[in-house]
Amino acid sequence: MPAIAMWAAVRGNPGSDWAARTTTIVGIGMLAGILSEPATWGRRPVPPMQRVNVPLGLAIGAAMVSAGTHRLRQQAAALPV
């Protein structure tokens, strides 16, 4: 999923907002996917590598949502009133 957001960011036109929206939506999807996983809440045995991947995935998802919404707010502030 982060590859989709990276593709959107690279292909996005600086004047359009679809790259920021795509990054935000993919980040929300990552957060929802990780939080809905039973291993996140200890409901099944977790391999050591997954103990590292859960916080890392949450951090990446949060960073993507933050970056996307920040860019959308910048674009909204730049619009003429």
PDB file with SEQRES, HELIX, SHEET and CRYST1 records, atoms N, CA, C and O in Angstrom:
SEQRES   1 A   81  MET PRO ALA ILE ALA MET TRP ALA ALA VAL ARG GLY ASN          
SEQRES   2 A   81  PRO GLY SER ASP TRP ALA ALA ARG THR THR THR ILE VAL          
SEQRES   3 A   81  GLY ILE GLY MET LEU ALA GLY ILE LEU SER GLU PRO ALA          
SEQRES   4 A   81  THR TRP GLY ARG ARG PRO VAL PRO PRO MET GLN ARG VAL          
SEQRES   5 A   81  ASN VAL PRO LEU GLY LEU ALA ILE GLY ALA ALA MET VAL          
SEQRES   6 A   81  SER ALA GLY THR HIS ARG LEU ARG GLN GLN ALA ALA ALA          
SEQRES   7 A   81  LEU PRO VAL                                                  
HELIX    1 AA1 PRO A    2  ARG A   11  1                                  10    
HELIX    2 AA2 TRP A   18  SER A   36  1                                  19    
HELIX    3 AA3 PRO A   38  TRP A   41  5                                   4    
HELIX    4 AA4 PRO A   48  ALA A   78  1                                  31    
CRYST1    1.000    1.000    1.000  90.00  90.00  90.00 P 1           1          
ATOM      1  N   MET A   1       0.809  -1.202   0.000  1.00  0.00           N  
ATOM      2  CA  MET A   1       0.000   0.000   0.000  1.00  0.00           C  
ATOM      3  C   MET A   1       0.851   1.265   0.000  1.00  0.00           C  
ATOM      4  O   MET A   1       0.504   2.223  -0.691  1.00  0.00           O  
ATOM      5  N   PRO A   2       1.943   1.304   0.742  1.00  0.00           N  
ATOM      6  CA  PRO A   2       2.771   2.506   0.645  1.00  0.00           C  
ATOM      7  C   PRO A   2       3.321   2.735  -0.759  1.00  0.00           C  
ATOM      8  O   PRO A   2       3.589   3.873  -1.142  1.00  0.00           O  
ATOM      9  N   ALA A   3       3.491   1.653  -1.533  1.00  0.00           N  
ATOM     10  CA  ALA A   3       3.961   1.819  -2.908  1.00  0.00           C  
ATOM     11  C   ALA A   3       2.931   2.575  -3.747  1.00  0.00           C  
ATOM     12  O   ALA A   3       3.305   3.356  -4.622  1.00  0.00           O  
ATOM     13  N   ILE A   4       1.644   2.355  -3.494  1.00  0.00           N  
ATOM     14  CA  ILE A   4       0.597   3.098  -4.201  1.00  0.00           C  
ATOM     15  C   ILE A   4       0.683   4.584  -3.868  1.00  0.00           C  
ATOM     16  O   ILE A   4       0.572   5.431  -4.755  1.00  0.00           O  
ATOM     17  N   ALA A   5       0.879   4.897  -2.600  1.00  0.00           N  
ATOM     18  CA  ALA A   5       0.992   6.294  -2.197  1.00  0.00           C  
ATOM     19  C   ALA A   5       2.241   6.932  -2.787  1.00  0.00           C  
ATOM     20  O   ALA A   5       2.211   8.094  -3.192  1.00  0.00           O  
ATOM     21  N   MET A   6       3.340   6.181  -2.839  1.00  0.00           N  
ATOM     22  CA  MET A   6       4.569   6.712  -3.436  1.00  0.00           C  
ATOM     23  C   MET A   6       4.366   6.976  -4.918  1.00  0.00           C  
ATOM     24  O   MET A   6       4.815   8.000  -5.434  1.00  0.00           O  
ATOM     25  N   TRP A   7       3.692   6.058  -5.612  1.00  0.00           N  
ATOM     26  CA  TRP A   7       3.402   6.255  -7.027  1.00  0.00           C  
ATOM     27  C   TRP A   7       2.551   7.513  -7.220  1.00  0.00           C  
ATOM     28  O   TRP A   7       2.803   8.303  -8.130  1.00  0.00           O  
ATOM     29  N   ALA A   8       1.546   7.697  -6.364  1.00  0.00           N  
ATOM     30  CA  ALA A   8       0.684   8.875  -6.476  1.00  0.00           C  
ATOM     31  C   ALA A   8       1.473  10.147  -6.228  1.00  0.00           C  
ATOM     32  O   ALA A   8       1.260  11.150  -6.910  1.00  0.00           O  
ATOM     33  N   ALA A   9       2.379  10.122  -5.266  1.00  0.00           N  
ATOM     34  CA  ALA A   9       3.169  11.310  -4.960  1.00  0.00           C  
ATOM     35  C   ALA A   9       4.119  11.657  -6.104  1.00  0.00           C  
ATOM     36  O   ALA A   9       4.325  12.831  -6.412  1.00  0.00           O  
ATOM     37  N   VAL A  10       4.696  10.635  -6.730  1.00  0.00           N  
ATOM     38  CA  VAL A  10       5.623  10.889  -7.838  1.00  0.00           C  
ATOM     39  C   VAL A  10       4.875  11.354  -9.077  1.00  0.00           C  
ATOM     40  O   VAL A  10       5.354  12.237  -9.789  1.00  0.00           O  
ATOM     41  N   ARG A  11       3.712  10.777  -9.349  1.00  0.00           N  
ATOM     42  CA  ARG A  11       2.957  11.109 -10.554  1.00  0.00           C  
ATOM     43  C   ARG A  11       2.079  12.342 -10.405  1.00  0.00           C  
ATOM     44  O   ARG A  11       1.588  12.879 -11.397  1.00  0.00           O  
ATOM     45  N   GLY A  12       1.882  12.787  -9.187  1.00  0.00           N  
ATOM     46  CA  GLY A  12       0.952  13.886  -8.945  1.00  0.00           C  
ATOM     47  C   GLY A  12       1.450  15.224  -9.459  1.00  0.00           C  
ATOM     48  O   GLY A  12       2.634  15.547  -9.365  1.00  0.00           O  
ATOM     49  N   ASN A  13       0.541  15.974  -9.991  1.00  0.00           N  
ATOM     50  CA  ASN A  13       0.824  17.337 -10.421  1.00  0.00           C  
ATOM     51  C   ASN A  13       0.846  18.229  -9.171  1.00  0.00           C  
ATOM     52  O   ASN A  13      -0.036  18.103  -8.321  1.00  0.00           O  
ATOM     53  N   PRO A  14       1.828  19.120  -9.041  1.00  0.00           N  
ATOM     54  CA  PRO A  14       1.875  19.957  -7.838  1.00  0.00           C  
ATOM     55  C   PRO A  14       0.601  20.773  -7.591  1.00  0.00           C  
ATOM     56  O   PRO A  14       0.311  21.124  -6.447  1.00  0.00           O  
ATOM     57  N   GLY A  15      -0.145  21.071  -8.623  1.00  0.00           N  
ATOM     58  CA  GLY A  15      -1.359  21.856  -8.464  1.00  0.00           C  
ATOM     59  C   GLY A  15      -2.591  21.042  -8.108  1.00  0.00           C  
ATOM     60  O   GLY A  15      -3.602  21.606  -7.689  1.00  0.00           O  
ATOM     61  N   SER A  16      -2.525  19.717  -8.267  1.00  0.00           N  
ATOM     62  CA  SER A  16      -3.699  18.889  -7.987  1.00  0.00           C  
ATOM     63  C   SER A  16      -3.644  18.338  -6.566  1.00  0.00           C  
ATOM     64  O   SER A  16      -2.594  18.317  -5.925  1.00  0.00           O  
ATOM     65  N   ASP A  17      -4.793  17.898  -6.101  1.00  0.00           N  
ATOM     66  CA  ASP A  17      -4.841  17.373  -4.732  1.00  0.00           C  
ATOM     67  C   ASP A  17      -5.048  15.866  -4.679  1.00  0.00           C  
ATOM     68  O   ASP A  17      -5.192  15.318  -3.586  1.00  0.00           O  
ATOM     69  N   TRP A  18      -5.067  15.176  -5.815  1.00  0.00           N  
ATOM     70  CA  TRP A  18      -5.343  13.749  -5.791  1.00  0.00           C  
ATOM     71  C   TRP A  18      -4.207  12.960  -5.159  1.00  0.00           C  
ATOM     72  O   TRP A  18      -4.464  11.922  -4.549  1.00  0.00           O  
ATOM     73  N   ALA A  19      -2.963  13.409  -5.282  1.00  0.00           N  
ATOM     74  CA  ALA A  19      -1.854  12.690  -4.644  1.00  0.00           C  
ATOM     75  C   ALA A  19      -1.972  12.775  -3.124  1.00  0.00           C  
ATOM     76  O   ALA A  19      -1.742  11.789  -2.424  1.00  0.00           O  
ATOM     77  N   ALA A  20      -2.330  13.954  -2.616  1.00  0.00           N  
ATOM     78  CA  ALA A  20      -2.499  14.111  -1.166  1.00  0.00           C  
ATOM     79  C   ALA A  20      -3.683  13.292  -0.667  1.00  0.00           C  
ATOM     80  O   ALA A  20      -3.615  12.680   0.399  1.00  0.00           O  
ATOM     81  N   ARG A  21      -4.756  13.280  -1.430  1.00  0.00           N  
ATOM     82  CA  ARG A  21      -5.922  12.472  -1.039  1.00  0.00           C  
ATOM     83  C   ARG A  21      -5.588  10.982  -1.061  1.00  0.00           C  
ATOM     84  O   ARG A  21      -5.976  10.244  -0.155  1.00  0.00           O  
ATOM     85  N   THR A  22      -4.868  10.537  -2.096  1.00  0.00           N  
ATOM     86  CA  THR A  22      -4.488   9.127  -2.196  1.00  0.00           C  
ATOM     87  C   THR A  22      -3.597   8.728  -1.029  1.00  0.00           C  
ATOM     88  O   THR A  22      -3.793   7.667  -0.437  1.00  0.00           O  
ATOM     89  N   THR A  23      -2.628   9.559  -0.693  1.00  0.00           N  
ATOM     90  CA  THR A  23      -1.733   9.269   0.423  1.00  0.00           C  
ATOM     91  C   THR A  23      -2.507   9.182   1.734  1.00  0.00           C  
ATOM     92  O   THR A  23      -2.247   8.303   2.556  1.00  0.00           O  
ATOM     93  N   THR A  24      -3.452  10.087   1.928  1.00  0.00           N  
ATOM     94  CA  THR A  24      -4.266  10.075   3.150  1.00  0.00           C  
ATOM     95  C   THR A  24      -5.123   8.817   3.219  1.00  0.00           C  
ATOM     96  O   THR A  24      -5.193   8.174   4.267  1.00  0.00           O  
ATOM     97  N   ILE A  25      -5.770   8.462   2.127  1.00  0.00           N  
ATOM     98  CA  ILE A  25      -6.652   7.295   2.108  1.00  0.00           C  
ATOM     99  C   ILE A  25      -5.857   6.006   2.312  1.00  0.00           C  
ATOM    100  O   ILE A  25      -6.294   5.118   3.045  1.00  0.00           O  
ATOM    101  N   VAL A  26      -4.702   5.901   1.673  1.00  0.00           N  
ATOM    102  CA  VAL A  26      -3.876   4.705   1.848  1.00  0.00           C  
ATOM    103  C   VAL A  26      -3.374   4.618   3.294  1.00  0.00           C  
ATOM    104  O   VAL A  26      -3.327   3.529   3.864  1.00  0.00           O  
ATOM    105  N   GLY A  27      -3.003   5.747   3.885  1.00  0.00           N  
ATOM    106  CA  GLY A  27      -2.579   5.753   5.283  1.00  0.00           C  
ATOM    107  C   GLY A  27      -3.687   5.324   6.225  1.00  0.00           C  
ATOM    108  O   GLY A  27      -3.446   4.571   7.169  1.00  0.00           O  
ATOM    109  N   ILE A  28      -4.903   5.799   5.978  1.00  0.00           N  
ATOM    110  CA  ILE A  28      -6.048   5.383   6.798  1.00  0.00           C  
ATOM    111  C   ILE A  28      -6.297   3.886   6.630  1.00  0.00           C  
ATOM    112  O   ILE A  28      -6.600   3.188   7.598  1.00  0.00           O  
ATOM    113  N   GLY A  29      -6.169   3.398   5.398  1.00  0.00           N  
ATOM    114  CA  GLY A  29      -6.332   1.965   5.157  1.00  0.00           C  
ATOM    115  C   GLY A  29      -5.273   1.137   5.877  1.00  0.00           C  
ATOM    116  O   GLY A  29      -5.576   0.065   6.400  1.00  0.00           O  
ATOM    117  N   MET A  30      -4.048   1.620   5.910  1.00  0.00           N  
ATOM    118  CA  MET A  30      -2.992   0.913   6.639  1.00  0.00           C  
ATOM    119  C   MET A  30      -3.311   0.861   8.131  1.00  0.00           C  
ATOM    120  O   MET A  30      -3.198  -0.192   8.758  1.00  0.00           O  
ATOM    121  N   LEU A  31      -3.707   1.992   8.691  1.00  0.00           N  
ATOM    122  CA  LEU A  31      -4.030   2.035  10.118  1.00  0.00           C  
ATOM    123  C   LEU A  31      -5.198   1.098  10.440  1.00  0.00           C  
ATOM    124  O   LEU A  31      -5.152   0.356  11.421  1.00  0.00           O  
ATOM    125  N   ALA A  32      -6.231   1.137   9.618  1.00  0.00           N  
ATOM    126  CA  ALA A  32      -7.390   0.276   9.856  1.00  0.00           C  
ATOM    127  C   ALA A  32      -7.010  -1.198   9.728  1.00  0.00           C  
ATOM    128  O   ALA A  32      -7.465  -2.025  10.518  1.00  0.00           O  
ATOM    129  N   GLY A  33      -6.190  -1.528   8.752  1.00  0.00           N  
ATOM    130  CA  GLY A  33      -5.778  -2.911   8.558  1.00  0.00           C  
ATOM    131  C   GLY A  33      -4.942  -3.437   9.711  1.00  0.00           C  
ATOM    132  O   GLY A  33      -5.137  -4.566  10.161  1.00  0.00           O  
ATOM    133  N   ILE A  34      -4.023  -2.630  10.185  1.00  0.00           N  
ATOM    134  CA  ILE A  34      -3.169  -3.069  11.289  1.00  0.00           C  
ATOM    135  C   ILE A  34      -3.972  -3.161  12.579  1.00  0.00           C  
ATOM    136  O   ILE A  34      -3.801  -4.107  13.347  1.00  0.00           O  
ATOM    137  N   LEU A  35      -4.842  -2.192  12.824  1.00  0.00           N  
ATOM    138  CA  LEU A  35      -5.616  -2.206  14.061  1.00  0.00           C  
ATOM    139  C   LEU A  35      -6.674  -3.306  14.087  1.00  0.00           C  
ATOM    140  O   LEU A  35      -7.090  -3.734  15.164  1.00  0.00           O  
ATOM    141  N   SER A  36      -7.111  -3.763  12.924  1.00  0.00           N  
ATOM    142  CA  SER A  36      -8.115  -4.831  12.889  1.00  0.00           C  
ATOM    143  C   SER A  36      -7.489  -6.226  12.913  1.00  0.00           C  
ATOM    144  O   SER A  36      -8.203  -7.224  13.011  1.00  0.00           O  
ATOM    145  N   GLU A  37      -6.185  -6.300  12.828  1.00  0.00           N  
ATOM    146  CA  GLU A  37      -5.490  -7.590  12.833  1.00  0.00           C  
ATOM    147  C   GLU A  37      -5.477  -8.175  14.249  1.00  0.00           C  
ATOM    148  O   GLU A  37      -5.042  -7.506  15.186  1.00  0.00           O  
ATOM    149  N   PRO A  38      -5.952  -9.423  14.415  1.00  0.00           N  
ATOM    150  CA  PRO A  38      -5.989 -10.033  15.756  1.00  0.00           C  
ATOM    151  C   PRO A  38      -4.616 -10.131  16.422  1.00  0.00           C  
ATOM    152  O   PRO A  38      -4.521 -10.058  17.647  1.00  0.00           O  
ATOM    153  N   ALA A  39      -3.562 -10.294  15.640  1.00  0.00           N  
ATOM    154  CA  ALA A  39      -2.223 -10.400  16.237  1.00  0.00           C  
ATOM    155  C   ALA A  39      -1.799  -9.090  16.894  1.00  0.00           C  
ATOM    156  O   ALA A  39      -0.982  -9.094  17.815  1.00  0.00           O  
ATOM    157  N   THR A  40      -2.350  -7.972  16.428  1.00  0.00           N  
ATOM    158  CA  THR A  40      -2.023  -6.678  17.031  1.00  0.00           C  
ATOM    159  C   THR A  40      -2.453  -6.642  18.488  1.00  0.00           C  
ATOM    160  O   THR A  40      -1.773  -6.047  19.324  1.00  0.00           O  
ATOM    161  N   TRP A  41      -3.554  -7.263  18.790  1.00  0.00           N  
ATOM    162  CA  TRP A  41      -4.112  -7.225  20.143  1.00  0.00           C  
ATOM    163  C   TRP A  41      -3.739  -8.448  20.961  1.00  0.00           C  
ATOM    164  O   TRP A  41      -4.268  -8.631  22.057  1.00  0.00           O  
ATOM    165  N   GLY A  42      -2.837  -9.296  20.460  1.00  0.00           N  
ATOM    166  CA  GLY A  42      -2.368 -10.447  21.209  1.00  0.00           C  
ATOM    167  C   GLY A  42      -3.347 -11.609  21.241  1.00  0.00           C  
ATOM    168  O   GLY A  42      -3.290 -12.436  22.151  1.00  0.00           O  
ATOM    169  N   ARG A  43      -4.235 -11.686  20.274  1.00  0.00           N  
ATOM    170  CA  ARG A  43      -5.220 -12.770  20.256  1.00  0.00           C  
ATOM    171  C   ARG A  43      -4.675 -14.038  19.614  1.00  0.00           C  
ATOM    172  O   ARG A  43      -5.317 -15.087  19.671  1.00  0.00           O  
ATOM    173  N   ARG A  44      -3.514 -13.953  19.013  1.00  0.00           N  
ATOM    174  CA  ARG A  44      -2.845 -15.150  18.515  1.00  0.00           C  
ATOM    175  C   ARG A  44      -1.345 -14.971  18.696  1.00  0.00           C  
ATOM    176  O   ARG A  44      -0.873 -13.850  18.883  1.00  0.00           O  
ATOM    177  N   PRO A  45      -0.597 -16.062  18.642  1.00  0.00           N  
ATOM    178  CA  PRO A  45       0.856 -15.959  18.846  1.00  0.00           C  
ATOM    179  C   PRO A  45       1.498 -15.060  17.790  1.00  0.00           C  
ATOM    180  O   PRO A  45       1.144 -15.101  16.612  1.00  0.00           O  
ATOM    181  N   VAL A  46       2.428 -14.267  18.237  1.00  0.00           N  
ATOM    182  CA  VAL A  46       3.064 -13.296  17.348  1.00  0.00           C  
ATOM    183  C   VAL A  46       4.545 -13.643  17.195  1.00  0.00           C  
ATOM    184  O   VAL A  46       5.269 -13.741  18.186  1.00  0.00           O  
ATOM    185  N   PRO A  47       4.993 -13.830  15.947  1.00  0.00           N  
ATOM    186  CA  PRO A  47       6.429 -14.037  15.735  1.00  0.00           C  
ATOM    187  C   PRO A  47       7.205 -12.764  16.090  1.00  0.00           C  
ATOM    188  O   PRO A  47       6.638 -11.672  16.057  1.00  0.00           O  
ATOM    189  N   PRO A  48       8.474 -12.887  16.424  1.00  0.00           N  
ATOM    190  CA  PRO A  48       9.255 -11.713  16.822  1.00  0.00           C  
ATOM    191  C   PRO A  48       9.279 -10.607  15.765  1.00  0.00           C  
ATOM    192  O   PRO A  48       9.255  -9.425  16.111  1.00  0.00           O  
ATOM    193  N   MET A  49       9.325 -10.974  14.493  1.00  0.00           N  
ATOM    194  CA  MET A  49       9.385  -9.952  13.444  1.00  0.00           C  
ATOM    195  C   MET A  49       8.096  -9.132  13.389  1.00  0.00           C  
ATOM    196  O   MET A  49       8.126  -7.943  13.073  1.00  0.00           O  
ATOM    197  N   GLN A  50       6.968  -9.766  13.697  1.00  0.00           N  
ATOM    198  CA  GLN A  50       5.712  -9.019  13.665  1.00  0.00           C  
ATOM    199  C   GLN A  50       5.620  -8.029  14.822  1.00  0.00           C  
ATOM    200  O   GLN A  50       4.959  -6.997  14.702  1.00  0.00           O  
ATOM    201  N   ARG A  51       6.273  -8.330  15.935  1.00  0.00           N  
ATOM    202  CA  ARG A  51       6.297  -7.376  17.050  1.00  0.00           C  
ATOM    203  C   ARG A  51       6.963  -6.076  16.640  1.00  0.00           C  
ATOM    204  O   ARG A  51       6.647  -5.017  17.183  1.00  0.00           O  
ATOM    205  N   VAL A  52       7.875  -6.145  15.691  1.00  0.00           N  
ATOM    206  CA  VAL A  52       8.535  -4.944  15.174  1.00  0.00           C  
ATOM    207  C   VAL A  52       7.666  -4.287  14.099  1.00  0.00           C  
ATOM    208  O   VAL A  52       7.584  -3.061  14.025  1.00  0.00           O  
ATOM    209  N   ASN A  53       7.025  -5.099  13.276  1.00  0.00           N  
ATOM    210  CA  ASN A  53       6.258  -4.578  12.148  1.00  0.00           C  
ATOM    211  C   ASN A  53       5.003  -3.814  12.556  1.00  0.00           C  
ATOM    212  O   ASN A  53       4.615  -2.869  11.869  1.00  0.00           O  
ATOM    213  N   VAL A  54       4.363  -4.199  13.649  1.00  0.00           N  
ATOM    214  CA  VAL A  54       3.121  -3.528  14.050  1.00  0.00           C  
ATOM    215  C   VAL A  54       3.371  -2.057  14.383  1.00  0.00           C  
ATOM    216  O   VAL A  54       2.713  -1.198  13.797  1.00  0.00           O  
ATOM    217  N   PRO A  55       4.293  -1.724  15.298  1.00  0.00           N  
ATOM    218  CA  PRO A  55       4.519  -0.297  15.568  1.00  0.00           C  
ATOM    219  C   PRO A  55       5.073   0.454  14.366  1.00  0.00           C  
ATOM    220  O   PRO A  55       4.757   1.626  14.161  1.00  0.00           O  
ATOM    221  N   LEU A  56       5.902  -0.224  13.567  1.00  0.00           N  
ATOM    222  CA  LEU A  56       6.447   0.413  12.372  1.00  0.00           C  
ATOM    223  C   LEU A  56       5.341   0.737  11.376  1.00  0.00           C  
ATOM    224  O   LEU A  56       5.310   1.831  10.814  1.00  0.00           O  
ATOM    225  N   GLY A  57       4.439  -0.205  11.157  1.00  0.00           N  
ATOM    226  CA  GLY A  57       3.308   0.027  10.246  1.00  0.00           C  
ATOM    227  C   GLY A  57       2.385   1.123  10.748  1.00  0.00           C  
ATOM    228  O   GLY A  57       1.892   1.931   9.961  1.00  0.00           O  
ATOM    229  N   LEU A  58       2.147   1.157  12.055  1.00  0.00           N  
ATOM    230  CA  LEU A  58       1.317   2.225  12.624  1.00  0.00           C  
ATOM    231  C   LEU A  58       1.981   3.590  12.429  1.00  0.00           C  
ATOM    232  O   LEU A  58       1.314   4.573  12.107  1.00  0.00           O  
ATOM    233  N   ALA A  59       3.288   3.637  12.626  1.00  0.00           N  
ATOM    234  CA  ALA A  59       4.010   4.906  12.443  1.00  0.00           C  
ATOM    235  C   ALA A  59       3.979   5.355  10.985  1.00  0.00           C  
ATOM    236  O   ALA A  59       3.791   6.539  10.704  1.00  0.00           O  
ATOM    237  N   ILE A  60       4.160   4.425  10.063  1.00  0.00           N  
ATOM    238  CA  ILE A  60       4.131   4.775   8.639  1.00  0.00           C  
ATOM    239  C   ILE A  60       2.735   5.234   8.236  1.00  0.00           C  
ATOM    240  O   ILE A  60       2.591   6.230   7.528  1.00  0.00           O  
ATOM    241  N   GLY A  61       1.708   4.517   8.680  1.00  0.00           N  
ATOM    242  CA  GLY A  61       0.338   4.916   8.364  1.00  0.00           C  
ATOM    243  C   GLY A  61       0.010   6.295   8.921  1.00  0.00           C  
ATOM    244  O   GLY A  61      -0.603   7.115   8.237  1.00  0.00           O  
ATOM    245  N   ALA A  62       0.417   6.552  10.162  1.00  0.00           N  
ATOM    246  CA  ALA A  62       0.169   7.864  10.766  1.00  0.00           C  
ATOM    247  C   ALA A  62       0.926   8.963  10.030  1.00  0.00           C  
ATOM    248  O   ALA A  62       0.402  10.063   9.847  1.00  0.00           O  
ATOM    249  N   ALA A  63       2.148   8.673   9.611  1.00  0.00           N  
ATOM    250  CA  ALA A  63       2.927   9.669   8.859  1.00  0.00           C  
ATOM    251  C   ALA A  63       2.278   9.966   7.508  1.00  0.00           C  
ATOM    252  O   ALA A  63       2.268  11.114   7.062  1.00  0.00           O  
ATOM    253  N   MET A  64       1.738   8.933   6.857  1.00  0.00           N  
ATOM    254  CA  MET A  64       1.078   9.146   5.571  1.00  0.00           C  
ATOM    255  C   MET A  64      -0.181   9.985   5.728  1.00  0.00           C  
ATOM    256  O   MET A  64      -0.431  10.889   4.931  1.00  0.00           O  
ATOM    257  N   VAL A  65      -0.973   9.691   6.751  1.00  0.00           N  
ATOM    258  CA  VAL A  65      -2.182  10.483   6.999  1.00  0.00           C  
ATOM    259  C   VAL A  65      -1.796  11.925   7.327  1.00  0.00           C  
ATOM    260  O   VAL A  65      -2.417  12.865   6.830  1.00  0.00           O  
ATOM    261  N   SER A  66      -0.790  12.094   8.148  1.00  0.00           N  
ATOM    262  CA  SER A  66      -0.348  13.438   8.530  1.00  0.00           C  
ATOM    263  C   SER A  66       0.154  14.228   7.320  1.00  0.00           C  
ATOM    264  O   SER A  66      -0.200  15.394   7.146  1.00  0.00           O  
ATOM    265  N   ALA A  67       0.978  13.592   6.486  1.00  0.00           N  
ATOM    266  CA  ALA A  67       1.514  14.284   5.309  1.00  0.00           C  
ATOM    267  C   ALA A  67       0.406  14.649   4.326  1.00  0.00           C  
ATOM    268  O   ALA A  67       0.392  15.752   3.781  1.00  0.00           O  
ATOM    269  N   GLY A  68      -0.516  13.723   4.105  1.00  0.00           N  
ATOM    270  CA  GLY A  68      -1.612  13.993   3.166  1.00  0.00           C  
ATOM    271  C   GLY A  68      -2.522  15.103   3.642  1.00  0.00           C  
ATOM    272  O   GLY A  68      -2.876  15.993   2.868  1.00  0.00           O  
ATOM    273  N   THR A  69      -2.907  15.060   4.911  1.00  0.00           N  
ATOM    274  CA  THR A  69      -3.798  16.108   5.420  1.00  0.00           C  
ATOM    275  C   THR A  69      -3.081  17.451   5.519  1.00  0.00           C  
ATOM    276  O   THR A  69      -3.695  18.501   5.329  1.00  0.00           O  
ATOM    277  N   HIS A  70      -1.784  17.418   5.816  1.00  0.00           N  
ATOM    278  CA  HIS A  70      -1.024  18.675   5.856  1.00  0.00           C  
ATOM    279  C   HIS A  70      -1.018  19.338   4.480  1.00  0.00           C  
ATOM    280  O   HIS A  70      -1.226  20.545   4.359  1.00  0.00           O  
ATOM    281  N   ARG A  71      -0.776  18.535   3.451  1.00  0.00           N  
ATOM    282  CA  ARG A  71      -0.757  19.081   2.085  1.00  0.00           C  
ATOM    283  C   ARG A  71      -2.142  19.586   1.668  1.00  0.00           C  
ATOM    284  O   ARG A  71      -2.246  20.621   1.008  1.00  0.00           O  
ATOM    285  N   LEU A  72      -3.189  18.878   2.039  1.00  0.00           N  
ATOM    286  CA  LEU A  72      -4.548  19.328   1.710  1.00  0.00           C  
ATOM    287  C   LEU A  72      -4.855  20.642   2.410  1.00  0.00           C  
ATOM    288  O   LEU A  72      -5.477  21.526   1.822  1.00  0.00           O  
ATOM    289  N   ARG A  73      -4.420  20.780   3.673  1.00  0.00           N  
ATOM    290  CA  ARG A  73      -4.629  22.050   4.379  1.00  0.00           C  
ATOM    291  C   ARG A  73      -3.848  23.189   3.744  1.00  0.00           C  
ATOM    292  O   ARG A  73      -4.338  24.316   3.673  1.00  0.00           O  
ATOM    293  N   GLN A  74      -2.624  22.901   3.277  1.00  0.00           N  
ATOM    294  CA  GLN A  74      -1.850  23.928   2.587  1.00  0.00           C  
ATOM    295  C   GLN A  74      -2.548  24.390   1.320  1.00  0.00           C  
ATOM    296  O   GLN A  74      -2.597  25.585   1.028  1.00  0.00           O  
ATOM    297  N   GLN A  75      -3.081  23.446   0.577  1.00  0.00           N  
ATOM    298  CA  GLN A  75      -3.768  23.802  -0.661  1.00  0.00           C  
ATOM    299  C   GLN A  75      -5.043  24.556  -0.377  1.00  0.00           C  
ATOM    300  O   GLN A  75      -5.384  25.474  -1.123  1.00  0.00           O  
ATOM    301  N   ALA A  76      -5.765  24.205   0.677  1.00  0.00           N  
ATOM    302  CA  ALA A  76      -7.005  24.913   1.023  1.00  0.00           C  
ATOM    303  C   ALA A  76      -6.700  26.333   1.457  1.00  0.00           C  
ATOM    304  O   ALA A  76      -7.465  27.249   1.154  1.00  0.00           O  
ATOM    305  N   ALA A  77      -5.596  26.531   2.162  1.00  0.00           N  
ATOM    306  CA  ALA A  77      -5.235  27.874   2.618  1.00  0.00           C  
ATOM    307  C   ALA A  77      -4.788  28.758   1.454  1.00  0.00           C  
ATOM    308  O   ALA A  77      -4.907  29.981   1.519  1.00  0.00           O  
ATOM    309  N   ALA A  78      -4.280  28.143   0.401  1.00  0.00           N  
ATOM    310  CA  ALA A  78      -3.796  28.922  -0.751  1.00  0.00           C  
ATOM    311  C   ALA A  78      -4.906  29.313  -1.713  1.00  0.00           C  
ATOM    312  O   ALA A  78      -4.685  30.128  -2.609  1.00  0.00           O  
ATOM    313  N   LEU A  79      -6.101  28.745  -1.543  1.00  0.00           N  
ATOM    314  CA  LEU A  79      -7.210  29.082  -2.437  1.00  0.00           C  
ATOM    315  C   LEU A  79      -7.662  30.524  -2.203  1.00  0.00           C  
ATOM    316  O   LEU A  79      -7.721  30.979  -1.061  1.00  0.00           O  
ATOM    317  N   PRO A  80      -7.978  31.237  -3.276  1.00  0.00           N  
ATOM    318  CA  PRO A  80      -8.474  32.606  -3.101  1.00  0.00           C  
ATOM    319  C   PRO A  80      -9.868  32.602  -2.494  1.00  0.00           C  
ATOM    320  O   PRO A  80     -10.682  31.723  -2.776  1.00  0.00           O  
ATOM    321  N   VAL A  81     -10.123  33.579  -1.672  1.00  0.00           N  
ATOM    322  CA  VAL A  81     -11.418  33.662  -0.973  1.00  0.00           C  
ATOM    323  C   VAL A  81     -12.417  34.401  -1.808  1.00  0.00           C  
ATOM    324  O   VAL A  81     -13.563  34.573  -1.391  1.00  0.00           O  
TER     325      VAL A  81                                                      
END                                                                             
